[in-house]
């Protein structure tokens, strides 16, 4: 099995990992209540998805 000849330096390791980023979630407006909601998810404030009431939400 192959073994590295030299230890990977801190700088080289961090350069390789620069692209490991978190991305912000896709937040859009609910067409029913105009509240922010995640894309392709049931709206947490009104309980609708694609124009249909799916979840009963307590007010």
CORMO-V826425 format. One record per pair of residues at least 24 apart in sequence whose C-alpha atoms are under 10 Angstrom apart, sorted by sequence separation. I is the first residue (numbers start at 1). GAP is how many residues later the second one is. D is the distance in whole Angstrom. If there is no record, write none. Layout:
i: {I I}
gap: {GAP GAP}
d: {D D}
This chain:
none
